[in-house]
């Protein structure tokens, strides 16, 4: 429960009329999410190798049965997917994967350094990239889709690792950015100001000039669910670029991030 507690609000345009705002036991959550398990943070292709059937090509318009071993399709080259694929299959490329709008994917896992979804694609995928994850315009990733960018040490010098979701695209599921470098939250290595500055540099490097930046800040403006939905809808109509919500680190945002932001929002 947030520190500010709960207030009455409108649900489906009707006032809440219960006798209590909270029923049952009340517990206060931790301030931060728990750390990722190593099995998730270090997820790579090798994780799937031991318990899969391997192949070098994709059978067109195939359904892979979850009652059988996971199928692992791997190639050294750029892989363009334009087939109908569904089920218990992992598609991997050592180069990159391009998913065309004509493809129909359902519960498929994609692994590559770079993954791009063409404008108009619609499907359910779990995509794991190490350098770039690009979602072009008008893409609909259905639940339970997941976008994971696992930055490896080998990509630190390229400065091109990013997750980019373009206008009018939707991701119904999770988005996760895992960095193997540097451990800016190690208090023994850096001061709080240095940590904020380094986190700020990382945040600003991912933003585009056209982005409308919203900071999730405890001193920001608080909305009810209905008012927030209305506000977000108006911003999407008024602003041509992407609306980017940013969560700060343990010590908050750097001055440069505050200066870049156009709005501060409180969720408490």
C-alpha positions as CSV (number, residue, x, y, z in Angstrom):
1,X,0.0,0.0,0.0
2,X,1.4,3.5,-0.8
3,X,2.4,5.8,2.0
4,X,-0.4,8.3,1.2
5,X,-2.9,5.6,1.6
6,X,-6.1,5.1,-0.5
7,X,-8.9,7.4,-1.4
8,X,-12.3,6.9,-2.8
9,X,-12.6,7.2,-6.6
10,X,-15.0,6.5,-9.4
11,X,-15.1,3.1,-11.0
12,X,-16.8,2.8,-14.4
13,X,-18.3,6.2,-13.7
14,X,-19.8,5.1,-10.4
15,X,-18.8,6.3,-7.0
16,X,-17.4,3.6,-4.7
17,X,-19.9,3.0,-1.8
18,X,-18.3,0.2,0.2
19,X,-18.1,0.6,4.0
20,X,-14.3,0.0,4.0
21,X,-11.6,1.1,1.5
22,X,-9.5,-2.0,2.4
23,X,-10.8,-5.3,3.5
24,X,-8.6,-7.9,5.3
25,X,-5.0,-7.6,6.5
26,X,-2.8,-4.6,5.4
27,X,0.9,-4.9,4.6
28,X,3.3,-2.2,3.3
29,X,5.4,-3.2,0.3
30,X,9.1,-2.8,0.0
31,X,10.3,0.4,-1.7
32,X,12.0,-1.5,-4.5
33,X,11.4,-4.6,-6.5
34,X,13.4,-7.7,-5.5
35,X,16.5,-8.5,-7.5
36,X,16.2,-10.7,-10.5
37,X,17.0,-14.4,-10.0
38,X,20.3,-15.3,-11.7
39,X,18.5,-17.8,-13.9
40,X,16.5,-14.9,-15.4
41,X,19.3,-12.3,-15.5
42,X,21.7,-14.7,-17.2
43,X,19.2,-16.1,-19.7
44,X,21.0,-17.0,-22.9
45,X,20.7,-19.5,-25.7
46,X,22.7,-22.1,-23.8
47,X,19.9,-22.1,-21.2
48,X,17.7,-23.9,-23.7
49,X,20.2,-26.2,-25.4
50,X,20.2,-29.1,-23.1
51,X,16.5,-29.9,-23.3
52,X,15.5,-29.2,-26.9
53,X,15.3,-30.7,-30.4
54,X,17.6,-28.7,-32.7
55,X,17.1,-27.8,-36.3
56,X,18.6,-25.4,-38.9
57,X,15.5,-24.5,-40.8
58,X,11.9,-23.3,-40.2
59,X,9.1,-25.5,-41.4
60,X,6.5,-23.2,-43.0
61,X,3.2,-22.8,-41.2
62,X,4.0,-25.2,-38.3
63,X,2.5,-25.9,-34.9
64,X,4.9,-27.1,-32.2
65,X,3.3,-29.3,-29.5
66,X,3.9,-28.4,-25.8
67,X,3.6,-32.0,-24.9
68,X,6.9,-32.7,-26.8
69,X,10.4,-31.4,-26.4
70,X,11.0,-27.7,-27.2
71,X,12.1,-27.2,-30.8
72,X,15.2,-25.0,-31.2
73,X,15.8,-23.5,-34.7
74,X,19.2,-21.7,-35.0
75,X,21.0,-20.0,-37.8
76,X,24.2,-18.0,-38.3
77,X,22.6,-15.5,-40.7
78,X,19.9,-12.8,-40.7
79,X,16.5,-14.6,-40.3
80,X,13.4,-13.2,-41.9
81,X,10.2,-14.7,-40.5
82,X,7.0,-14.5,-42.6
83,X,5.4,-17.8,-41.7
84,X,2.6,-19.0,-39.4
85,X,4.3,-20.5,-36.3
86,X,2.8,-21.5,-33.0
87,X,3.7,-23.3,-29.9
88,X,6.7,-24.8,-28.2
89,X,9.5,-23.4,-30.4
90,X,12.6,-21.2,-30.0
91,X,13.9,-19.3,-33.0
92,X,17.5,-18.1,-32.8
93,X,19.9,-16.2,-35.0
94,X,23.5,-15.2,-34.3
95,X,23.0,-12.2,-36.5
96,X,19.4,-10.7,-36.3
97,X,15.7,-11.6,-36.7
98,X,13.3,-9.6,-38.8
99,X,9.6,-10.4,-38.3
100,X,7.4,-9.3,-41.2
101,X,3.9,-8.0,-40.8
102,X,2.6,-11.0,-42.7
103,X,3.9,-13.5,-40.1
104,X,1.5,-15.0,-37.6
105,X,3.4,-16.0,-34.4
106,X,1.8,-17.4,-31.2
107,X,3.7,-18.1,-28.0
108,X,7.0,-18.2,-30.0
109,X,10.4,-17.4,-28.3
110,X,12.8,-15.3,-30.4
111,X,16.5,-14.9,-29.5
112,X,19.1,-12.8,-31.4
113,X,21.4,-9.8,-30.9
114,X,18.9,-7.6,-32.8
115,X,15.2,-8.2,-33.3
116,X,12.8,-6.0,-35.3
117,X,9.1,-6.2,-35.8
118,X,7.7,-4.8,-39.0
119,X,4.9,-2.2,-39.0
120,X,1.5,-3.9,-38.8
121,X,2.7,-7.2,-37.2
122,X,0.3,-8.8,-34.7
123,X,1.1,-11.8,-32.5
124,X,2.3,-13.2,-29.2
125,X,6.1,-13.5,-28.7
126,X,8.8,-13.6,-26.1
127,X,11.7,-11.7,-27.7
128,X,15.2,-11.7,-26.1
129,X,17.8,-9.5,-27.6
130,X,21.3,-8.3,-26.6
131,X,21.7,-5.1,-28.6
132,X,18.4,-3.8,-30.1
133,X,14.7,-4.5,-29.9
134,X,12.8,-2.4,-32.4
135,X,9.0,-2.4,-32.6
136,X,7.9,-0.4,-35.6
137,X,4.6,1.5,-35.9
138,X,1.2,-0.1,-35.5
139,X,2.5,-3.3,-34.0
140,X,0.3,-5.3,-31.6
141,X,2.1,-7.7,-29.3
142,X,-0.6,-9.6,-27.6
143,X,-0.6,-11.0,-24.1
144,X,1.6,-12.6,-22.8
145,X,4.3,-11.0,-24.9
146,X,7.6,-10.1,-23.4
147,X,10.4,-7.9,-24.6
148,X,13.8,-8.5,-22.9
149,X,17.0,-6.6,-23.7
150,X,19.9,-8.3,-21.9
151,X,22.9,-5.9,-22.4
152,X,26.1,-8.0,-22.4
153,X,29.6,-6.7,-21.7
154,X,30.6,-7.2,-25.3
155,X,28.1,-4.5,-26.4
156,X,29.2,-1.7,-24.0
157,X,31.4,0.0,-26.6
158,X,28.8,0.1,-29.3
159,X,26.4,2.4,-27.3
160,X,23.5,1.2,-29.5
161,X,21.6,-1.1,-27.1
162,X,18.0,-0.1,-26.8
163,X,14.4,-1.0,-26.8
164,X,12.4,1.2,-29.2
165,X,8.6,1.1,-29.4
166,X,7.2,3.4,-32.0
167,X,3.9,5.2,-32.3
168,X,0.6,3.4,-32.1
169,X,2.2,0.1,-31.0
170,X,1.0,-1.9,-28.1
171,X,2.8,-4.4,-25.9
172,X,0.4,-6.4,-23.7
173,X,2.9,-8.1,-21.3
174,X,6.3,-7.2,-19.9
175,X,9.3,-5.2,-20.9
176,X,12.6,-5.9,-19.1
177,X,16.0,-4.3,-19.5
178,X,18.9,-6.2,-17.8
179,X,22.4,-4.7,-17.9
180,X,25.5,-6.7,-17.1
181,X,27.4,-3.5,-16.7
182,X,28.2,-1.3,-14.8
183,X,26.9,-2.0,-11.2
184,X,26.1,1.6,-10.5
185,X,24.0,0.6,-7.5
186,X,27.1,-0.6,-5.7
187,X,27.5,2.0,-2.9
188,X,31.1,1.0,-2.4
189,X,32.1,2.0,-5.9
190,X,30.4,5.4,-6.4
191,X,28.8,8.2,-4.4
192,X,25.0,8.7,-4.6
193,X,25.6,11.8,-6.8
194,X,27.8,9.7,-9.2
195,X,25.2,6.9,-9.3
196,X,22.4,9.3,-10.2
197,X,24.6,10.9,-12.9
198,X,25.5,7.6,-14.4
199,X,21.9,6.4,-14.3
200,X,20.9,9.7,-15.8
201,X,23.4,9.4,-18.7
202,X,22.0,5.9,-19.4
203,X,18.4,7.1,-19.4
204,X,19.1,10.1,-21.6
205,X,21.0,8.0,-24.1
206,X,17.9,6.0,-24.8
207,X,15.6,9.0,-25.4
208,X,14.8,10.6,-28.8
209,X,14.2,14.3,-29.2
210,X,10.5,13.7,-30.0
211,X,9.8,11.7,-26.9
212,X,7.4,13.2,-24.3
213,X,9.1,12.2,-21.0
214,X,7.1,11.5,-17.8
215,X,9.0,10.9,-14.5
216,X,7.4,8.7,-11.9
217,X,8.1,10.9,-8.9
218,X,6.7,11.0,-5.4
219,X,6.3,14.8,-5.7
220,X,4.5,14.6,-9.1
221,X,0.9,15.0,-9.9
222,X,-1.5,12.3,-8.7
223,X,-4.5,11.1,-10.7
224,X,-7.3,8.7,-10.2
225,X,-7.5,5.8,-12.6
226,X,-10.2,7.5,-14.7
227,X,-8.4,10.9,-14.8
228,X,-5.1,9.3,-15.7
229,X,-6.7,7.4,-18.6
230,X,-8.1,10.7,-19.9
231,X,-4.9,12.5,-19.4
232,X,-2.9,9.8,-21.2
233,X,-5.4,9.7,-24.1
234,X,-5.1,13.5,-24.6
235,X,-1.3,13.4,-24.6
236,X,-1.3,10.6,-27.2
237,X,-3.5,12.7,-29.4
238,X,-1.6,15.9,-28.9
239,X,2.0,14.6,-29.1
240,X,3.4,13.0,-32.3
241,X,6.3,11.2,-30.6
242,X,6.4,8.4,-28.0
243,X,5.3,9.0,-24.4
244,X,8.1,7.5,-22.2
245,X,7.5,6.7,-18.5
246,X,10.7,6.6,-16.5
247,X,11.2,5.0,-13.0
248,X,14.2,6.4,-11.1
249,X,16.8,4.4,-9.3
250,X,17.4,4.0,-5.5
251,X,18.6,7.6,-5.2
252,X,16.2,9.3,-7.6
253,X,16.8,11.2,-10.8
254,X,19.8,13.3,-11.9
255,X,19.3,17.0,-12.5
256,X,19.7,16.5,-16.3
257,X,16.9,13.9,-16.3
258,X,14.6,16.4,-14.4
259,X,15.5,19.1,-16.9
260,X,14.6,16.8,-19.8
261,X,11.2,15.7,-18.4
262,X,8.0,17.4,-19.4
263,X,5.8,16.0,-16.6
264,X,6.1,14.4,-13.2
265,X,3.6,11.7,-12.2
266,X,2.9,10.3,-8.7
267,X,1.5,6.8,-8.4
268,X,1.0,6.9,-4.7
